[in-house]
């Protein structure tokens, strides 16, 4: 058993808790108590509240892990005293007063933006091309088809949710950069990680390394816990 026994995994947009399905058994085998939350993706506030409920249920210290949009969510929810380490996996890392959307607007290039489609209520979905070629290009076609079919559309307004206090400013932080990410370009991930003074590692993976390189992700989380 590691020094920190609890890991809470938070998925991003166009996903759900099952995006961690390959990582969970690896962490469990290492002795961690693992929780993967299910974000409603209906608003930033609702997503933060969901993570806070998971934190409240945990007994003891927590490693809080966020993928993609969830980097913003954990940046707010992670201010709980139980959270002692933070892990970002191909994730947005906004500072106080910033949002995932405000960071994205500053990116040099994010090809996936052209493959987002809003519905009448402002929820954004990814096209098949977006999933197959830009979001999860290193998975096989069967896995890509599942991601496309089960994606969780995100309320566009949620991406504009701003942090009242960035939890990473007061906790040791770790950042795993996907070098072949076409959703959050690796150069932008590196800039965010440097601003956080995070411990950085790289993985040759798309935007979903927890599915294409789960062993690397599990080992990185284990390093953070240690």
Rosetta blueprint (number, residue, H / E / L):
1 X L
2 X L
3 X L
4 X L
5 X L
6 X E
7 X E
8 X E
9 X E
10 X E
11 X L
12 X L
13 X L
14 X L
15 X L
16 X L
17 X H
18 X H
19 X H
20 X H
21 X H
22 X H
23 X H
24 X H
25 X H
26 X H
27 X H
28 X H
29 X H
30 X L
31 X L
32 X L
33 X E
34 X E
35 X E
36 X E
37 X L
38 X L
39 X L
40 X L
41 X L
42 X L
43 X L
44 X H
45 X H
46 X H
47 X H
48 X H
49 X H
50 X H
51 X H
52 X H
53 X H
54 X H
55 X H
56 X H
57 X H
58 X L
59 X L
60 X L
61 X L
62 X E
63 X E
64 X E
65 X E
66 X E
67 X E
68 X L
69 X L
70 X H
71 X H
72 X H
73 X H
74 X H
75 X H
76 X H
77 X H
78 X L
79 X L
80 X L
81 X L
82 X L
83 X E
84 X E
85 X E
86 X E
87 X E
88 X E
89 X E
90 X L
91 X L
92 X L
93 X L
94 X L
95 X L
96 X E
97 X L
98 X L
99 X L
100 X H
101 X H
102 X H
103 X H
104 X H
105 X L
106 X L
107 X L
108 X L
109 X L
110 X L
111 X H
112 X H
113 X H
114 X H
115 X H
116 X E
117 X E
118 X E
119 X L
120 X L
121 X L
122 X L
123 X E
124 X E
125 X E
126 X E
127 X L
128 X H
129 X H
130 X H
131 X H
132 X H
133 X H
134 X H
135 X H
136 X L
137 X L
138 X L
139 X L
140 X L
141 X H
142 X H
143 X H
144 X H
145 X H
146 X H
147 X H
148 X H
149 X H
150 X H
151 X L
152 X L
153 X L
154 X E
155 X E
156 X H
157 X H
158 X H
159 X H
160 X H
161 X L
162 X L
163 X E
164 X L
165 X L
166 X L
167 X H
168 X H
169 X H
170 X H
171 X L
172 X E
173 X E
174 X E
175 X E
176 X E
177 X E
178 X E
179 X L
180 X L
181 X L
182 X L
183 X L
184 X L
185 X L
186 X H
187 X H
188 X H
189 X H
190 X H
191 X H
192 X H
193 X H
194 X H
195 X H
196 X H
197 X L
198 X L
199 X E
200 X E
201 X E
202 X E
203 X E
204 X L
205 X L
206 X L
207 X L
208 X L
209 X H
210 X H
211 X H
212 X H
213 X L
214 X H
215 X H
216 X H
217 X H
218 X H
219 X H
220 X H
221 X H
222 X H
223 X H
224 X H
225 X H
226 X L
